[in-house]
Amino acid sequence: MTESERLVRFKLLGQEYAFYTGASEDELDAVFSMVRALVEENIHGPQGSLPISKVAVLACLNIASRHVRLQQEHENYQIETEERLKRLNELIRARLIKD
């Protein structure tokens, strides 16, 4: 544990969890909201209520899927930005040569 970390507790599906984090209150609120929403989304399957372990795995898969999608979007953004900068650089260079 580092100096900036603190113990955080939260309840989910009747169970209390505790961990140390340096995340801000806003970040924690967003994380807890997302986890609760995903758990609620996955708690009822086609055949009724699912066991907590399956709900947790489904929520983790959902979060991992979002993370992978964001990573890919970020990579694409970086590539597109680099290409735009190269084109802009070429345009500027061409203009400087003309003048």
Short mmCIF file of the C-alpha atoms (twelve columns), coordinates in Angstrom:
data_MODEL
# 
_entry.id   MODEL 
# 
loop_
_atom_site.group_PDB 
_atom_site.id 
_atom_site.type_symbol 
_atom_site.label_atom_id 
_atom_site.label_alt_id 
_atom_site.label_comp_id 
_atom_site.label_asym_id 
_atom_site.label_seq_id 
_atom_site.Cartn_x 
_atom_site.Cartn_y 
_atom_site.Cartn_z 
_atom_site.pdbx_PDB_model_num 
ATOM 1  C CA . MET A 1  0.000   0.000   0.000   1 
ATOM 2  C CA . THR A 2  1.275   3.471   -0.890  1 
ATOM 3  C CA . GLU A 3  0.773   6.724   0.981   1 
ATOM 4  C CA . SER A 4  -1.996  7.895   -1.327  1 
ATOM 5  C CA . GLU A 5  -3.990  4.671   -1.072  1 
ATOM 6  C CA . ARG A 6  -6.862  4.186   1.314   1 
ATOM 7  C CA . LEU A 7  -9.138  1.340   2.290   1 
ATOM 8  C CA . VAL A 8  -12.429 1.329   0.418   1 
ATOM 9  C CA . ARG A 9  -15.425 -0.839  1.224   1 
ATOM 10 C CA . PHE A 10 -18.509 -1.511  -0.859  1 
ATOM 11 C CA . LYS A 11 -21.419 -3.941  -0.891  1 
ATOM 12 C CA . LEU A 12 -22.559 -5.920  -3.886  1 
ATOM 13 C CA . LEU A 13 -25.193 -8.631  -3.901  1 
ATOM 14 C CA . GLY A 14 -25.244 -8.730  -0.121  1 
ATOM 15 C CA . GLN A 15 -21.494 -9.236  0.206   1 
ATOM 16 C CA . GLU A 16 -19.017 -6.659  1.453   1 
ATOM 17 C CA . TYR A 17 -15.739 -6.142  -0.358  1 
ATOM 18 C CA . ALA A 18 -12.731 -4.112  0.742   1 
ATOM 19 C CA . PHE A 19 -9.584  -3.086  -1.067  1 
ATOM 20 C CA . TYR A 20 -6.926  -0.385  -1.078  1 
ATOM 21 C CA . THR A 21 -6.933  2.185   -3.847  1 
ATOM 22 C CA . GLY A 22 -5.564  5.569   -4.786  1 
ATOM 23 C CA . ALA A 23 -8.516  6.273   -7.095  1 
ATOM 24 C CA . SER A 24 -10.559 9.429   -6.626  1 
ATOM 25 C CA . GLU A 25 -14.094 9.373   -5.261  1 
ATOM 26 C CA . ASP A 26 -15.468 10.223  -8.714  1 
ATOM 27 C CA . GLU A 27 -13.550 7.361   -10.299 1 
ATOM 28 C CA . LEU A 28 -14.719 4.931   -7.618  1 
ATOM 29 C CA . ASP A 29 -18.329 6.072   -8.029  1 
ATOM 30 C CA . ALA A 30 -18.074 5.447   -11.777 1 
ATOM 31 C CA . VAL A 31 -16.491 2.018   -11.247 1 
ATOM 32 C CA . PHE A 32 -19.047 0.932   -8.659  1 
ATOM 33 C CA . SER A 33 -21.913 2.179   -10.838 1 
ATOM 34 C CA . MET A 34 -20.613 0.235   -13.819 1 
ATOM 35 C CA . VAL A 35 -20.113 -2.952  -11.810 1 
ATOM 36 C CA . ARG A 36 -23.554 -2.725  -10.217 1 
ATOM 37 C CA . ALA A 37 -25.194 -2.085  -13.604 1 
ATOM 38 C CA . LEU A 38 -23.387 -5.041  -15.191 1 
ATOM 39 C CA . VAL A 39 -24.279 -7.315  -12.305 1 
ATOM 40 C CA . GLU A 40 -27.935 -6.264  -12.520 1 
ATOM 41 C CA . GLU A 41 -27.818 -6.806  -16.283 1 
ATOM 42 C CA . ASN A 42 -26.454 -10.332 -15.886 1 
ATOM 43 C CA . ILE A 43 -28.202 -11.552 -12.745 1 
ATOM 44 C CA . HIS A 44 -31.242 -12.894 -14.574 1 
ATOM 45 C CA . GLY A 45 -30.514 -15.339 -17.354 1 
ATOM 46 C CA . PRO A 46 -32.953 -17.019 -19.720 1 
ATOM 47 C CA . GLN A 47 -33.668 -19.695 -17.102 1 
ATOM 48 C CA . GLY A 48 -34.089 -17.450 -14.055 1 
ATOM 49 C CA . SER A 49 -31.552 -16.173 -11.554 1 
ATOM 50 C CA . LEU A 50 -27.952 -17.150 -12.118 1 
ATOM 51 C CA . PRO A 51 -25.476 -18.165 -9.402  1 
ATOM 52 C CA . ILE A 52 -23.322 -15.301 -8.149  1 
ATOM 53 C CA . SER A 53 -20.155 -16.878 -9.598  1 
ATOM 54 C CA . LYS A 54 -21.650 -16.878 -13.101 1 
ATOM 55 C CA . VAL A 55 -22.885 -13.304 -12.679 1 
ATOM 56 C CA . ALA A 56 -19.370 -12.244 -11.673 1 
ATOM 57 C CA . VAL A 57 -17.800 -14.010 -14.659 1 
ATOM 58 C CA . LEU A 58 -20.329 -12.465 -17.069 1 
ATOM 59 C CA . ALA A 59 -19.697 -9.004  -15.614 1 
ATOM 60 C CA . CYS A 60 -15.921 -9.532  -15.952 1 
ATOM 61 C CA . LEU A 61 -16.311 -10.667 -19.566 1 
ATOM 62 C CA . ASN A 62 -18.447 -7.617  -20.280 1 
ATOM 63 C CA . ILE A 63 -15.856 -5.278  -18.764 1 
ATOM 64 C CA . ALA A 64 -13.014 -7.044  -20.609 1 
ATOM 65 C CA . SER A 65 -14.932 -6.727  -23.871 1 
ATOM 66 C CA . ARG A 66 -15.379 -2.984  -23.333 1 
ATOM 67 C CA . HIS A 67 -11.718 -2.625  -22.437 1 
ATOM 68 C CA . VAL A 68 -10.555 -4.457  -25.578 1 
ATOM 69 C CA . ARG A 69 -12.907 -2.362  -27.732 1 
ATOM 70 C CA . LEU A 70 -11.568 0.866   -26.186 1 
ATOM 71 C CA . GLN A 71 -7.982  -0.269  -26.703 1 
ATOM 72 C CA . GLN A 72 -8.708  -0.917  -30.387 1 
ATOM 73 C CA . GLU A 73 -10.469 2.441   -30.765 1 
ATOM 74 C CA . HIS A 74 -7.491  4.150   -29.122 1 
ATOM 75 C CA . GLU A 75 -5.048  2.390   -31.461 1 
ATOM 76 C CA . ASN A 76 -7.148  3.398   -34.474 1 
ATOM 77 C CA . TYR A 77 -7.283  6.983   -33.211 1 
ATOM 78 C CA . GLN A 78 -3.492  7.059   -32.830 1 
ATOM 79 C CA . ILE A 79 -2.964  5.687   -36.348 1 
ATOM 80 C CA . GLU A 80 -5.470  8.121   -37.898 1 
ATOM 81 C CA . THR A 81 -3.961  11.062  -36.011 1 
ATOM 82 C CA . GLU A 82 -0.455  10.117  -37.107 1 
ATOM 83 C CA . GLU A 83 -1.614  9.877   -40.741 1 
ATOM 84 C CA . ARG A 84 -3.350  13.260  -40.528 1 
ATOM 85 C CA . LEU A 85 -0.252  14.857  -39.020 1 
ATOM 86 C CA . LYS A 86 1.922   13.414  -41.801 1 
ATOM 87 C CA . ARG A 87 -0.438  14.796  -44.459 1 
ATOM 88 C CA . LEU A 88 -0.558  18.180  -42.730 1 
ATOM 89 C CA . ASN A 89 3.227   18.218  -42.477 1 
ATOM 90 C CA . GLU A 90 3.497   17.428  -46.197 1 
ATOM 91 C CA . LEU A 91 1.057   20.253  -47.042 1 
ATOM 92 C CA . ILE A 92 2.990   22.728  -44.928 1 
ATOM 93 C CA . ARG A 93 6.288   21.614  -46.434 1 
ATOM 94 C CA . ALA A 94 4.888   21.928  -49.952 1 
ATOM 95 C CA . ARG A 95 3.607   25.451  -49.188 1 
ATOM 96 C CA . LEU A 96 6.966   26.491  -47.744 1 
ATOM 97 C CA . ILE A 97 8.810   25.225  -50.794 1 
ATOM 98 C CA . LYS A 98 6.436   27.195  -53.130 1 
ATOM 99 C CA . ASP A 99 6.939   30.413  -51.196 1 
# 
